[in-house]
């Protein structure tokens, strides 16, 4: 029983991680399109 609970929690964590990556890939806030969060409009000093 405890092993199934641990596996279920790991599955939920993995599904959440993948879901967040997919959700962020549809974010249209600019950047290079790889979903890494970089911004192409940053000034290089």
C-alpha distance matrix in Angstrom:
0.0 3.8 5.4 5.3 6.4 8.8 10.1 10.7 12.5 14.5 15.4 16.7 18.6 20.2 21.1 22.6 24.6 25.9 26.7 28.6 30.6 31.6 32.5 34.7 36.3 37.8 39.2 43.0 44.0 45.9 45.3 45.2 42.7 40.1 37.8 38.3 39.9 43.4 46.5 49.6 51.8 51.4 54.8 55.2 57.1
3.8 0.0 3.8 5.4 5.0 6.3 8.7 9.8 10.6 12.4 14.2 15.3 16.6 18.5 19.9 21.1 22.7 24.5 25.5 27.0 28.9 30.3 31.2 33.0 34.9 36.5 37.6 41.4 42.2 44.0 43.3 43.3 41.0 38.3 35.9 36.1 37.7 41.0 44.2 47.4 49.6 49.0 52.2 52.5 54.3
5.4 3.8 0.0 3.8 5.4 5.1 6.2 8.5 9.9 10.6 12.3 14.3 15.4 16.6 18.2 19.9 21.1 22.6 24.0 25.7 27.2 28.6 29.9 31.7 33.2 35.1 36.5 40.2 41.1 42.7 41.7 41.5 39.1 36.2 34.2 34.3 36.2 39.5 42.8 45.8 48.2 47.7 50.9 51.0 52.9
5.3 5.4 3.8 0.0 3.8 5.4 5.1 6.0 8.6 9.8 10.4 12.2 14.2 15.2 16.2 18.1 19.9 21.0 22.0 24.1 25.7 26.7 27.9 30.0 31.5 33.1 34.6 38.4 39.5 41.3 40.6 40.3 37.7 35.1 32.9 33.5 35.4 38.8 41.9 44.9 47.3 47.0 50.4 50.7 52.8
6.4 5.0 5.4 3.8 0.0 3.8 5.5 5.0 6.2 8.6 9.8 10.5 12.3 14.2 15.2 16.4 18.3 20.0 20.7 22.4 24.4 25.6 26.4 28.4 30.3 31.8 33.0 36.8 37.7 39.6 39.1 39.1 36.6 34.1 31.7 32.1 33.6 37.1 40.1 43.3 45.5 45.1 48.5 49.0 50.9
8.8 6.3 5.1 5.4 3.8 0.0 3.8 5.4 5.1 6.2 8.6 9.9 10.6 12.3 14.2 15.3 16.6 18.5 19.7 21.1 22.8 24.4 25.4 27.0 28.9 30.7 31.8 35.6 36.3 38.0 37.2 37.1 34.8 32.1 29.7 29.9 31.5 34.8 38.0 41.2 43.5 42.9 46.1 46.4 48.3
10.1 8.7 6.2 5.1 5.5 3.8 0.0 3.8 5.5 5.1 6.1 8.6 9.9 10.5 12.1 14.1 15.3 16.5 18.0 19.8 21.2 22.5 23.9 25.7 27.1 29.0 30.5 34.2 35.3 36.8 35.9 35.5 33.0 30.3 28.2 28.7 30.6 33.9 37.1 40.1 42.6 42.3 45.6 45.8 48.0
10.7 9.8 8.5 6.0 5.0 5.4 3.8 0.0 3.8 5.4 5.0 6.2 8.6 9.9 10.4 12.2 14.2 15.3 16.1 18.1 20.0 20.9 21.9 24.1 25.7 27.2 28.6 32.4 33.6 35.4 34.9 34.8 32.1 29.7 27.3 28.1 29.8 33.3 36.3 39.3 41.6 41.5 44.9 45.5 47.7
12.5 10.6 9.9 8.6 6.2 5.1 5.5 3.8 0.0 3.8 5.4 5.1 6.2 8.6 9.8 10.5 12.3 14.3 15.1 16.4 18.5 19.9 20.6 22.4 24.4 26.0 27.1 30.8 31.6 33.5 33.0 33.1 30.7 28.2 25.6 26.1 27.5 31.0 34.0 37.2 39.3 39.0 42.3 42.9 45.0
14.5 12.4 10.6 9.8 8.6 6.2 5.1 5.4 3.8 0.0 3.8 5.4 5.1 6.2 8.5 9.8 10.5 12.4 14.0 15.3 16.7 18.4 19.7 21.2 22.8 24.9 26.0 29.8 30.6 32.1 31.1 31.0 28.6 25.9 23.6 23.9 25.7 29.0 32.2 35.3 37.7 37.3 40.6 40.9 43.0
15.4 14.2 12.3 10.4 9.8 8.6 6.1 5.0 5.4 3.8 0.0 3.8 5.4 5.1 6.0 8.5 9.8 10.6 11.9 14.1 15.4 16.4 17.9 19.9 21.2 23.0 24.6 28.3 29.5 31.0 30.4 30.0 27.3 24.8 22.7 23.5 25.4 28.8 31.9 34.7 37.3 37.2 40.7 41.2 43.6
16.7 15.3 14.3 12.2 10.5 9.9 8.6 6.2 5.1 5.4 3.8 0.0 3.8 5.5 5.1 6.0 8.5 9.9 10.2 12.0 14.2 15.1 15.9 18.0 19.8 21.2 22.5 26.3 27.4 29.3 29.0 29.1 26.4 24.2 21.6 22.6 24.0 27.6 30.4 33.4 35.7 35.7 39.2 40.0 42.3
18.6 16.6 15.4 14.2 12.3 10.6 9.9 8.6 6.2 5.1 5.4 3.8 0.0 3.8 5.5 5.1 6.2 8.7 9.7 10.5 12.4 14.3 15.1 16.5 18.5 20.4 21.3 25.0 25.7 27.4 26.8 26.9 24.6 22.1 19.5 19.9 21.3 24.8 27.8 31.0 33.2 32.9 36.3 37.0 39.1
20.2 18.5 16.6 15.2 14.2 12.3 10.5 9.9 8.6 6.2 5.1 5.5 3.8 0.0 3.8 5.4 5.0 6.2 8.4 9.9 10.7 12.4 14.1 15.4 16.7 19.0 20.4 24.0 25.0 26.3 25.4 25.1 22.6 19.9 17.7 18.4 20.4 23.8 26.9 29.7 32.3 32.2 35.6 36.1 38.5
21.1 19.9 18.2 16.2 15.2 14.2 12.1 10.4 9.8 8.5 6.0 5.1 5.5 3.8 0.0 3.8 5.4 5.2 5.9 8.5 9.9 10.5 11.9 14.1 15.3 16.9 18.7 22.4 23.8 25.4 24.9 24.8 21.9 19.7 17.4 18.8 20.5 24.0 26.8 29.5 32.0 32.3 35.9 36.7 39.3
22.6 21.1 19.9 18.1 16.4 15.3 14.1 12.2 10.5 9.8 8.5 6.0 5.1 5.4 3.8 0.0 3.8 5.5 5.0 6.0 8.6 9.8 10.2 12.0 14.1 15.6 16.6 20.4 21.4 23.3 23.1 23.4 20.8 18.8 16.0 17.1 18.3 21.9 24.6 27.6 29.8 29.9 33.5 34.5 37.0
24.6 22.7 21.1 19.9 18.3 16.6 15.3 14.2 12.3 10.5 9.8 8.5 6.2 5.0 5.4 3.8 0.0 3.8 5.4 5.2 6.3 8.8 9.9 10.7 12.5 14.8 15.7 19.4 20.1 21.5 20.8 20.8 18.4 16.0 13.4 14.1 15.7 19.2 22.1 25.1 27.5 27.5 31.0 31.6 34.1
25.9 24.5 22.6 21.0 20.0 18.5 16.5 15.3 14.3 12.4 10.6 9.9 8.7 6.2 5.2 5.5 3.8 0.0 3.8 5.4 5.1 6.2 8.6 10.0 10.7 12.9 14.7 18.2 19.6 20.8 20.0 19.6 16.8 14.5 12.3 13.9 15.9 19.2 22.0 24.6 27.3 27.7 31.3 32.0 34.8
26.7 25.5 24.0 22.0 20.7 19.7 18.0 16.1 15.1 14.0 11.9 10.2 9.7 8.4 5.9 5.0 5.4 3.8 0.0 3.8 5.4 5.1 6.0 8.6 9.9 11.1 12.8 16.5 18.1 19.9 19.8 20.0 16.9 15.4 12.8 14.8 16.1 19.6 21.9 24.6 26.9 27.6 31.3 32.5 35.3
28.6 27.0 25.7 24.1 22.4 21.1 19.8 18.1 16.4 15.3 14.1 12.0 10.5 9.9 8.5 6.0 5.2 5.4 3.8 0.0 3.8 5.4 5.0 6.1 8.5 10.1 10.8 14.5 15.5 17.3 17.3 17.8 15.2 13.7 10.5 12.1 12.9 16.6 18.9 21.9 24.0 24.4 28.1 29.3 32.0
30.6 28.9 27.2 25.7 24.4 22.8 21.2 20.0 18.5 16.7 15.4 14.2 12.4 10.7 9.9 8.6 6.3 5.1 5.4 3.8 0.0 3.8 5.5 5.2 6.2 9.0 10.2 13.6 14.7 15.7 15.0 15.0 12.3 10.3 7.6 9.4 11.1 14.5 17.0 19.7 22.2 22.8 26.4 27.3 30.2
31.6 30.3 28.6 26.7 25.6 24.4 22.5 20.9 19.9 18.4 16.4 15.1 14.3 12.4 10.5 9.8 8.8 6.2 5.1 5.4 3.8 0.0 3.8 5.5 5.1 6.8 9.2 12.5 14.5 15.7 15.6 15.4 12.1 10.9 8.7 11.7 13.1 16.3 18.3 20.5 23.0 24.2 27.9 29.1 32.2
32.5 31.2 29.9 27.9 26.4 25.4 23.9 21.9 20.6 19.7 17.9 15.9 15.1 14.1 11.9 10.2 9.9 8.6 6.0 5.0 5.5 3.8 0.0 3.8 5.5 5.6 6.9 10.6 12.4 14.4 15.1 15.8 12.7 12.4 9.5 12.3 12.5 16.0 17.5 20.0 22.0 23.2 27.0 28.6 31.6
34.7 33.0 31.7 30.0 28.4 27.0 25.7 24.1 22.4 21.2 19.9 18.0 16.5 15.4 14.1 12.0 10.7 10.0 8.6 6.1 5.2 5.5 3.8 0.0 3.8 5.3 5.1 8.7 9.7 11.4 11.7 12.6 10.0 9.6 6.3 8.8 8.7 12.2 13.8 16.5 18.5 19.5 23.3 24.8 27.8
36.3 34.9 33.2 31.5 30.3 28.9 27.1 25.7 24.4 22.8 21.2 19.8 18.5 16.7 15.3 14.1 12.5 10.7 9.9 8.5 6.2 5.1 5.5 3.8 0.0 3.8 5.5 8.1 10.1 10.7 10.7 10.7 7.3 7.2 5.1 8.7 9.5 12.2 13.7 15.7 18.2 19.6 23.3 24.7 27.9
37.8 36.5 35.1 33.1 31.8 30.7 29.0 27.2 26.0 24.9 23.0 21.2 20.4 19.0 16.9 15.6 14.8 12.9 11.1 10.1 9.0 6.8 5.6 5.3 3.8 0.0 3.8 6.2 9.2 10.6 11.8 12.3 9.0 10.2 8.4 11.9 11.8 14.4 15.0 16.7 18.7 20.7 24.4 26.2 29.5
39.2 37.6 36.5 34.6 33.0 31.8 30.5 28.6 27.1 26.0 24.6 22.5 21.3 20.4 18.7 16.6 15.7 14.7 12.8 10.8 10.2 9.2 6.9 5.1 5.5 3.8 0.0 3.8 5.8 8.1 9.8 11.5 9.1 10.7 8.2 11.0 9.7 12.3 12.5 14.6 16.1 17.8 21.6 23.7 26.8
43.0 41.4 40.2 38.4 36.8 35.6 34.2 32.4 30.8 29.8 28.3 26.3 25.0 24.0 22.4 20.4 19.4 18.2 16.5 14.5 13.6 12.5 10.6 8.7 8.1 6.2 3.8 0.0 3.8 5.6 8.4 10.4 8.7 11.4 9.9 12.4 10.7 12.2 11.3 12.7 13.7 16.2 19.7 22.1 25.4
44.0 42.2 41.1 39.5 37.7 36.3 35.3 33.6 31.6 30.6 29.5 27.4 25.7 25.0 23.8 21.4 20.1 19.6 18.1 15.5 14.7 14.5 12.4 9.7 10.1 9.2 5.8 3.8 0.0 3.8 6.8 10.0 9.5 12.0 10.1 11.6 8.9 10.0 8.5 10.4 10.9 13.0 16.6 19.1 22.2
45.9 44.0 42.7 41.3 39.6 38.0 36.8 35.4 33.5 32.1 31.0 29.3 27.4 26.3 25.4 23.3 21.5 20.8 19.9 17.3 15.7 15.7 14.4 11.4 10.7 10.6 8.1 5.6 3.8 0.0 3.7 6.8 7.3 10.3 9.6 10.8 8.5 8.2 6.2 7.1 8.3 10.8 14.3 16.6 20.0
45.3 43.3 41.7 40.6 39.1 37.2 35.9 34.9 33.0 31.1 30.4 29.0 26.8 25.4 24.9 23.1 20.8 20.0 19.8 17.3 15.0 15.6 15.1 11.7 10.7 11.8 9.8 8.4 6.8 3.7 0.0 3.7 5.7 7.9 7.9 8.2 6.6 5.3 4.0 5.0 7.7 9.5 13.0 14.6 18.1
45.2 43.3 41.5 40.3 39.1 37.1 35.5 34.8 33.1 31.0 30.0 29.1 26.9 25.1 24.8 23.4 20.8 19.6 20.0 17.8 15.0 15.4 15.8 12.6 10.7 12.3 11.5 10.4 10.0 6.8 3.7 0.0 3.8 5.7 7.5 8.0 8.1 6.7 6.7 6.4 10.0 11.7 14.8 15.6 19.3
42.7 41.0 39.1 37.7 36.6 34.8 33.0 32.1 30.7 28.6 27.3 26.4 24.6 22.6 21.9 20.8 18.4 16.8 16.9 15.2 12.3 12.1 12.7 10.0 7.3 9.0 9.1 8.7 9.5 7.3 5.7 3.8 0.0 3.8 5.5 7.8 8.5 8.7 9.4 9.9 13.0 14.9 18.3 19.3 22.9
40.1 38.3 36.2 35.1 34.1 32.1 30.3 29.7 28.2 25.9 24.8 24.2 22.1 19.9 19.7 18.8 16.0 14.5 15.4 13.7 10.3 10.9 12.4 9.6 7.2 10.2 10.7 11.4 12.0 10.3 7.9 5.7 3.8 0.0 3.8 5.5 7.9 8.6 10.7 11.7 15.1 16.2 19.5 20.0 23.4
37.8 35.9 34.2 32.9 31.7 29.7 28.2 27.3 25.6 23.6 22.7 21.6 19.5 17.7 17.4 16.0 13.4 12.3 12.8 10.5 7.6 8.7 9.5 6.3 5.1 8.4 8.2 9.9 10.1 9.6 7.9 7.5 5.5 3.8 0.0 3.8 5.6 7.9 10.2 12.4 15.3 16.1 19.7 20.5 23.7
38.3 36.1 34.3 33.5 32.1 29.9 28.7 28.1 26.1 23.9 23.5 22.6 19.9 18.4 18.8 17.1 14.1 13.9 14.8 12.1 9.4 11.7 12.3 8.8 8.7 11.9 11.0 12.4 11.6 10.8 8.2 8.0 7.8 5.5 3.8 0.0 3.8 5.7 9.0 11.6 14.5 14.4 17.8 18.2 21.1
39.9 37.7 36.2 35.4 33.6 31.5 30.6 29.8 27.5 25.7 25.4 24.0 21.3 20.4 20.5 18.3 15.7 15.9 16.1 12.9 11.1 13.1 12.5 8.7 9.5 11.8 9.7 10.7 8.9 8.5 6.6 8.1 8.5 7.9 5.6 3.8 0.0 3.8 6.5 9.8 12.0 11.8 15.4 16.4 19.3
43.4 41.0 39.5 38.8 37.1 34.8 33.9 33.3 31.0 29.0 28.8 27.6 24.8 23.8 24.0 21.9 19.2 19.2 19.6 16.6 14.5 16.3 16.0 12.2 12.2 14.4 12.3 12.2 10.0 8.2 5.3 6.7 8.7 8.6 7.9 5.7 3.8 0.0 3.8 6.7 9.1 8.7 12.1 12.9 15.9
46.5 44.2 42.8 41.9 40.1 38.0 37.1 36.3 34.0 32.2 31.9 30.4 27.8 26.9 26.8 24.6 22.1 22.0 21.9 18.9 17.0 18.3 17.5 13.8 13.7 15.0 12.5 11.3 8.5 6.2 4.0 6.7 9.4 10.7 10.2 9.0 6.5 3.8 0.0 3.8 5.5 5.9 9.6 11.3 14.5
49.6 47.4 45.8 44.9 43.3 41.2 40.1 39.3 37.2 35.3 34.7 33.4 31.0 29.7 29.5 27.6 25.1 24.6 24.6 21.9 19.7 20.5 20.0 16.5 15.7 16.7 14.6 12.7 10.4 7.1 5.0 6.4 9.9 11.7 12.4 11.6 9.8 6.7 3.8 0.0 3.8 5.6 8.6 10.1 13.7
51.8 49.6 48.2 47.3 45.5 43.5 42.6 41.6 39.3 37.7 37.3 35.7 33.2 32.3 32.0 29.8 27.5 27.3 26.9 24.0 22.2 23.0 22.0 18.5 18.2 18.7 16.1 13.7 10.9 8.3 7.7 10.0 13.0 15.1 15.3 14.5 12.0 9.1 5.5 3.8 0.0 3.8 6.4 9.1 12.4
51.4 49.0 47.7 47.0 45.1 42.9 42.3 41.5 39.0 37.3 37.2 35.7 32.9 32.2 32.3 29.9 27.5 27.7 27.6 24.4 22.8 24.2 23.2 19.5 19.6 20.7 17.8 16.2 13.0 10.8 9.5 11.7 14.9 16.2 16.1 14.4 11.8 8.7 5.9 5.6 3.8 0.0 3.8 6.3 9.3
54.8 52.2 50.9 50.4 48.5 46.1 45.6 44.9 42.3 40.6 40.7 39.2 36.3 35.6 35.9 33.5 31.0 31.3 31.3 28.1 26.4 27.9 27.0 23.3 23.3 24.4 21.6 19.7 16.6 14.3 13.0 14.8 18.3 19.5 19.7 17.8 15.4 12.1 9.6 8.6 6.4 3.8 0.0 3.8 6.2
55.2 52.5 51.0 50.7 49.0 46.4 45.8 45.5 42.9 40.9 41.2 40.0 37.0 36.1 36.7 34.5 31.6 32.0 32.5 29.3 27.3 29.1 28.6 24.8 24.7 26.2 23.7 22.1 19.1 16.6 14.6 15.6 19.3 20.0 20.5 18.2 16.4 12.9 11.3 10.1 9.1 6.3 3.8 0.0 3.8
57.1 54.3 52.9 52.8 50.9 48.3 48.0 47.7 45.0 43.0 43.6 42.3 39.1 38.5 39.3 37.0 34.1 34.8 35.3 32.0 30.2 32.2 31.6 27.8 27.9 29.5 26.8 25.4 22.2 20.0 18.1 19.3 22.9 23.4 23.7 21.1 19.3 15.9 14.5 13.7 12.4 9.3 6.2 3.8 0.0
